[in-house]
Amino acid sequence: MRITASDVALAVNGILFGDDVEANGIAFDSRELVAGQAFVAIVGERDGHQFLGDAQSKGAAFALVQRGRSISEMSCVEVDDTVAALGTLGAMCRDRLDSTLSHRVVGITGSAGKTSTKNLIRAVLENGYRHVHAASQSLNNDIGVPTTIVNAPSDCDALILEMGMRGFGEIERLCEIGRPVIGVLTNVGDAHAERVGGIDGVARAKGELIESLPEHGIAILNADDERVRAMSARTWATVMTYGSAVGADVRWSPVETLNDGRVTTLFEYDGDSAVGTPSLPGEHMSANAAAAVAVGVATGMTLSQCVEAIGTELHETGRLIWREGLSGSKILDDSYNANSTSMIAALHVLARAEARRRFAILGEMKEIDQPSDSHRHIVDVARQLDIEVLAVDTDLYGIEAVTVDEVVGRLQLGDGDVVLVKGSRAAGMERVVAQLVIS
């Protein structure tokens, strides 16, 4: 979307230093900035103001900076807090899009599957609408959601917003910026449970999306998750369910599991049925696909239109991707993140793969409820599935920990071996993947 420095300054109560110039979208990472975008200097683990020069050299139109931190080489809008200003900017651009979106604004949350569901919803909606926009990465917080909105095209006719949660009030705040009309809740698990007093706190926090929907909105709920199903009582919006359970509005059932773990799935709605195969492995992807089908149906698409798009969705690095490994092995790279729900789903994908031997190389699951019990339960599940576990840099799994450098020597991989690599972001399990795959 095109924004001017003066419009931004007015909207965010900032002061413009330099010429009034126009930008096409924004970036908060100078490495990813495209010439003509505005640069937002975020102060976090790294201070974005240190990269103003880089942004200017890459062709940034102007920058949003904290007061007193402008540079003379380009126009700058100074504000007290760039993150708060970014939220205000996102809300401004959401207002601008209102006439073209026609209520097709989708908010997604859940303890697992948000990003995969986002990609599936985008694929489905692109089969019915011309200018669908969603972030190409997992941008789901106070920085990512407004950035997604500002970077939408001005003629956007469907907008998809992924919403994460690290505490109470966060999703409510994101909803005030993005104003979703359709809300999708995938599941409630133990991710970030220690921040909100346990899994019931997670349900309360995730439900802020459902509570924020307008009366003319649609809440799309996973009928297979009792905590999600119960959220129908927390909204005035129309409720639509999806799941494998009898009585779900959009029902899915597996037809065939392919050699690579992908599941050909039957989808049913209102007396119609169609078959599709999600591009990523696992029955949980069938559930995510059913959520996407429900979104398409909610916007007026036919079931066949929706299911026709299943299998065309994008993949993202580190999210349940099969890769070629050393010595003829196969690596299931799910290294991006982990919690108990997603860990068990990935183990079941691994268990169904044709293999001589199966290994799970696991890092710590962060910010979960009852971490010791949860990690040991994962080992129990793996053993029941005949999967050998190696724990990297943690003793929470109740087995001997190994270092990243020790993994290859311990495995002694050969033809027919399959290996899952998974852990929370902070565990850095992509380091393990780098040692196991053929570059």
C-alpha positions in Angstrom: 0.0 0.0 0.0 1.2 3.5 -0.8 1.7 5.8 2.2 3.3 9.2 2.5 5.5 10.4 5.2 3.2 13.3 6.0 0.2 10.9 6.3 2.1 8.7 8.6 3.2 11.6 10.8 -0.3 12.8 11.1 -1.7 9.4 11.9 0.9 8.5 14.6 1.3 11.9 16.1 4.8 12.1 14.8 7.1 14.9 13.5 8.4 14.7 9.9 12.0 15.8 9.4 12.8 16.1 5.7 10.8 16.0 2.5 7.3 14.5 2.3 7.9 11.4 0.2 5.8 8.4 -0.7 6.6 4.7 0.1 5.1 1.5 -1.1 4.8 -0.6 2.0 7.2 -1.0 5.0 9.9 -3.3 6.3 11.4 -3.6 9.8 14.4 -5.7 8.7 16.9 -3.8 6.6 18.0 -7.0 5.0 14.6 -7.7 3.6 13.7 -4.1 2.6 12.8 -3.5 -1.0 13.6 -0.1 -2.6 10.7 2.3 -2.2 9.5 0.9 1.1 9.6 2.8 4.4 11.8 1.4 7.2 10.6 1.0 10.7 13.4 1.1 13.3 12.3 -1.3 16.1 14.2 -1.4 19.4 14.4 -5.1 20.5 17.2 -7.6 20.8 18.9 -5.4 18.2 18.3 -1.7 17.8 16.9 -1.0 14.3 18.3 2.5 14.4 21.7 1.1 13.9 20.6 0.0 10.4 19.2 3.3 9.2 22.2 3.7 7.0 21.7 0.3 5.5 18.1 1.0 4.9 18.9 4.3 3.2 21.5 2.7 0.9 19.0 0.0 -0.1 16.5 2.7 -1.2 14.2 3.3 1.7 11.8 6.1 1.0 11.7 7.3 4.6 12.0 5.9 8.1 9.9 5.7 11.3 12.2 6.4 14.2 12.2 7.3 17.9 12.4 10.9 18.8 15.8 12.5 18.4 17.2 9.6 16.2 16.6 10.9 12.7 19.4 10.9 10.2 20.1 13.6 7.6 20.4 11.2 4.6 16.6 10.5 4.4 13.3 11.8 5.6 12.3 10.5 9.0 9.1 10.5 11.1 9.9 10.7 14.8 7.6 9.2 17.4 7.8 8.2 21.1 7.5 4.5 20.4 7.9 2.9 16.9 6.1 -0.3 17.8 3.0 1.6 19.1 3.2 3.9 16.1 3.4 0.9 13.8 0.2 -0.5 15.3 -1.6 2.9 14.7 -0.3 2.9 11.1 -1.6 -0.7 10.6 -5.1 0.4 11.9 -5.0 3.4 9.5 -4.3 1.2 6.5 -6.9 -1.3 7.6 -9.4 1.5 7.4 -8.3 2.3 3.9 -8.8 -1.3 2.8 -12.3 -1.6 4.2 -14.1 -0.8 0.9 -12.3 -3.5 -1.1 -12.2 -6.3 1.5 -16.0 -6.7 1.8 -15.7 -8.4 5.2 -13.1 -10.9 3.9 -10.6 -10.3 6.7 -9.5 -13.6 8.4 -7.8 -13.8 11.8 -6.1 -17.1 12.7 -4.9 -18.3 16.1 -4.3 -21.6 17.8 -1.5 -23.3 19.7 -0.3 -25.2 16.6 -0.9 -25.1 12.9 -1.4 -21.3 12.5 1.1 -20.8 9.7 0.1 -24.0 7.8 -3.5 -23.0 8.1 -2.7 -19.5 6.9 -1.0 -20.9 3.8 -4.0 -23.2 3.1 -6.5 -20.4 3.5 -4.5 -18.2 1.1 -4.4 -21.0 -1.5 -8.2 -21.5 -1.2 -9.1 -17.8 -1.3 -6.7 -17.3 -4.3 -9.0 -19.7 -6.2 -11.9 -17.4 -5.7 -10.5 -13.9 -5.4 -7.9 -11.9 -7.3 -5.9 -9.9 -4.7 -5.5 -12.1 -1.6 -2.8 -11.0 0.8 -1.1 -12.7 3.7 2.4 -12.5 5.1 5.0 -14.7 3.5 6.5 -15.5 6.9 5.1 -16.1 10.4 4.4 -12.4 11.3 1.9 -12.8 14.1 2.6 -10.2 16.8 2.5 -6.4 17.5 5.1 -5.9 14.7 4.0 -8.6 12.2 0.3 -8.0 12.1 0.4 -4.2 11.2 3.3 -4.9 8.8 1.1 -7.4 7.0 -1.7 -4.9 6.7 0.4 -2.0 5.5 2.0 -4.3 2.9 -1.3 -5.4 1.4 -2.1 -4.0 -2.1 -4.6 -1.2 -2.2 -7.0 -3.3 -4.2 -6.8 -6.2 -1.7 -10.0 -8.2 -1.7 -9.1 -10.8 1.0 -6.7 -10.3 3.9 -5.3 -13.1 6.2 -3.8 -12.2 9.6 -2.0 -14.8 11.7 -2.2 -13.9 15.4 0.1 -15.3 18.1 -0.2 -15.1 21.9 2.3 -14.7 24.6 0.0 -13.4 27.3 -3.5 -12.1 28.0 -4.7 -9.1 26.0 -2.3 -9.6 23.1 -4.8 -11.1 20.6 -7.4 -8.5 21.7 -4.9 -5.8 20.8 -4.1 -7.3 17.5 -7.8 -7.6 16.7 -8.3 -3.8 17.4 -5.7 -3.2 14.7 -6.7 -5.8 12.1 -10.5 -6.0 12.8 -11.0 -9.6 11.6 -14.5 -10.5 10.5 -13.8 -14.3 10.2 -12.0 -15.9 13.1 -10.3 -19.3 12.9 -9.2 -21.2 16.0 -7.2 -24.3 15.3 -6.6 -25.8 18.7 -5.7 -25.2 22.3 -2.4 -26.7 23.6 0.4 -26.0 26.0 2.4 -23.5 24.0 3.1 -20.5 26.2 1.0 -22.1 28.9 3.4 -21.1 31.7 2.8 -17.4 30.8 -1.0 -17.7 31.4 -1.4 -20.1 34.3 -1.8 -23.3 32.3 -3.8 -24.7 29.4 -7.1 -23.1 30.5 -5.4 -19.7 30.5 -4.3 -20.5 26.9 -7.9 -21.1 26.0 -9.0 -17.8 27.6 -6.3 -15.9 25.8 -6.8 -17.5 22.4 -10.6 -16.9 22.7 -10.0 -13.2 22.6 -10.1 -13.6 18.8 -13.6 -15.1 19.0 -14.8 -12.5 21.4 -13.5 -9.7 19.2 -15.5 -10.7 16.1 -18.4 -8.5 15.1 -22.0 -9.7 15.3 -22.0 -10.1 11.5 -18.8 -12.1 11.6 -18.1 -15.9 11.5 -16.3 -17.9 14.1 -14.7 -21.0 12.6 -14.0 -23.5 15.3 -12.3 -26.9 15.5 -15.0 -29.3 16.6 -12.4 -32.0 17.5 -11.0 -29.8 20.3 -13.3 -29.5 23.3 -11.8 -26.2 24.5 -12.2 -24.7 21.1 -15.7 -26.1 20.6 -16.8 -24.5 23.9 -15.8 -21.0 22.6 -19.1 -20.9 20.7 -20.5 -19.4 23.9 -18.1 -16.5 23.8 -19.3 -14.8 20.6 -22.3 -13.1 19.1 -20.9 -14.1 15.6 -22.2 -17.0 13.6 -20.4 -20.2 14.5 -19.2 -22.6 11.9 -17.3 -25.8 12.8 -14.9 -28.1 11.1 -13.4 -31.5 12.1 -13.6 -35.2 11.8 -16.3 -35.4 14.4 -19.9 -36.3 13.3 -21.9 -33.1 13.2 -19.1 -30.8 12.1 -20.2 -28.3 9.4 -17.2 -29.0 7.3 -16.2 -32.6 7.9 -12.9 -34.3 6.8 -12.0 -37.9 6.8 -8.8 -39.6 5.5 -9.0 -41.6 2.3 -5.4 -42.7 1.7 -2.0 -42.0 3.2 0.7 -41.7 0.5 4.3 -42.9 0.8 5.5 -39.4 1.8 2.9 -39.1 4.5 0.5 -36.8 2.7 -3.1 -37.7 3.3 -5.7 -37.8 0.5 -8.8 -36.5 2.3 -12.6 -36.4 1.7 -14.2 -33.0 2.6 -17.9 -32.8 3.1 -20.2 -29.7 3.4 -24.0 -29.3 3.2 -24.5 -32.5 1.2 -21.6 -32.0 -1.2 -18.2 -33.7 -1.1 -14.8 -33.4 -2.8 -11.4 -35.0 -2.4 -8.1 -33.2 -2.1 -4.5 -33.8 -0.8 -2.7 -31.2 1.3 0.9 -30.7 0.2 2.4 -31.3 3.7 2.3 -34.7 5.5 0.1 -35.8 8.4 -3.6 -36.0 9.2 -3.3 -32.8 11.2 -2.8 -31.1 7.8 -6.2 -32.5 6.7 -7.7 -30.7 9.7 -5.9 -27.5 8.8 -7.2 -27.9 5.2 -10.7 -28.3 6.5 -10.4 -25.0 8.3 -9.3 -23.4 5.0 -12.3 -24.9 3.2 -14.6 -23.5 5.9 -13.2 -20.1 5.4 -13.7 -20.3 1.6 -17.3 -21.5 2.1 -17.9 -18.7 4.6 -16.8 -16.1 1.9 -19.2 -17.6 -0.7 -17.0 -20.1 -2.5 -18.3 -23.5 -3.4 -16.9 -26.7 -1.8 -15.4 -27.8 -5.1 -13.7 -24.4 -5.6 -12.2 -24.7 -2.1 -11.0 -28.2 -2.3 -9.6 -27.7 -5.8 -7.0 -25.4 -4.3 -5.9 -27.9 -1.6 -2.4 -29.0 -2.5 -1.3 -25.8 -4.1 -0.4 -24.1 -0.7 3.1 -22.7 -0.1 5.7 -24.3 2.1 7.8 -22.5 4.6 11.3 -23.5 5.8 11.5 -25.7 8.8 7.8 -26.6 8.8 7.4 -30.3 8.2 9.4 -30.5 5.0 11.0 -33.6 3.7 14.7 -33.1 2.7 17.4 -35.3 1.3 19.8 -36.4 4.1 23.2 -37.9 4.4 23.9 -41.5 3.1 20.5 -41.9 1.5 18.5 -40.9 4.6 15.4 -38.7 4.7 15.1 -35.7 7.0 11.7 -34.4 8.2 12.6 -30.8 8.9 10.1 -29.4 11.4 12.8 -27.3 13.2 11.0 -24.0 13.2 9.1 -24.4 16.5 7.5 -27.0 18.9 5.0 -27.6 21.6 3.4 -30.9 22.8 0.6 -30.8 20.2 2.8 -30.2 17.2 5.5 -32.6 18.5 3.1 -35.5 18.7 1.7 -34.8 15.3 5.2 -34.8 13.8 6.1 -38.1 15.5 3.0 -39.7 13.9 4.0 -38.5 10.5 7.5 -40.0 11.1 6.0 -43.3 12.3 4.0 -43.7 9.1 7.0 -43.1 6.8 8.6 -46.1 5.1 11.9 -46.6 6.9 14.7 -49.0 8.0 15.1 -47.0 11.2 13.3 -43.9 12.7 15.0 -41.2 14.8 13.6 -38.1 16.4 16.2 -35.4 17.2 14.5 -33.1 19.7 15.3 -29.8 21.3 13.6 -28.3 24.3 9.9 -27.2 24.1 9.9 -23.7 25.7 7.2 -22.0 27.7 4.9 -25.0 28.1 3.0 -26.1 31.1 4.6 -28.8 33.4 7.8 -29.0 31.2 9.3 -32.1 32.8 6.1 -34.2 32.5 5.4 -32.9 29.0 8.9 -33.7 27.7 8.9 -37.2 29.2 5.5 -37.9 27.7 6.9 -37.1 24.2 9.6 -39.8 24.8 6.9 -42.3 25.8 4.9 -41.5 22.6 8.1 -41.9 20.5 8.9 -45.3 22.1 5.3 -46.5 21.5 5.8 -45.6 17.8 9.2 -47.4 17.7 11.1 -44.1 17.3 14.5 -43.6 18.9 14.9 -40.2 20.5 18.1 -38.1 20.8 17.7 -35.0 23.0 19.8 -32.0 22.0 21.2 -29.7 24.8 18.5 -30.6 27.3 17.9 -33.3 30.0 14.1 -32.6 30.2 13.3 -35.6 28.1 14.8 -37.8 30.8 17.5 -39.2 28.6 21.2 -38.4 28.0 21.6 -35.1 26.3 23.9 -34.7 23.2 25.3 -31.7 21.6 24.6 -30.5 18.1 28.1 -31.6 17.1 27.6 -35.1 18.4 24.4 -35.9 16.5 25.8 -37.1 13.2 28.2 -39.5 15.0 25.5 -40.9 17.2 23.1 -41.6 14.3 25.5 -43.3 11.8 22.8 -42.7 9.1 22.3 -45.1 6.2 19.9 -45.7 3.3 16.3 -46.1 4.5 16.8 -44.1 7.7 14.3 -41.3 8.5 14.9 -38.5 11.0 12.6 -35.9 12.5 14.3 -32.7 13.7 12.1 -30.5 15.9 12.3 -28.1 18.8 11.3 -24.6 19.9 12.8 -21.6 18.2 15.2 -20.9 21.1 16.6 -24.4 20.7 18.0 -23.6 17.3 17.4 -27.0 15.8 18.1 -25.7 12.3 21.7 -26.2 13.3 21.1 -29.9 13.4 19.3 -29.9 10.1 22.3 -28.2 8.5 24.5 -31.1 9.6 22.1 -33.8 8.3 20.9 -32.6 4.9 22.7 -32.6 1.6 23.4 -29.0 0.9 
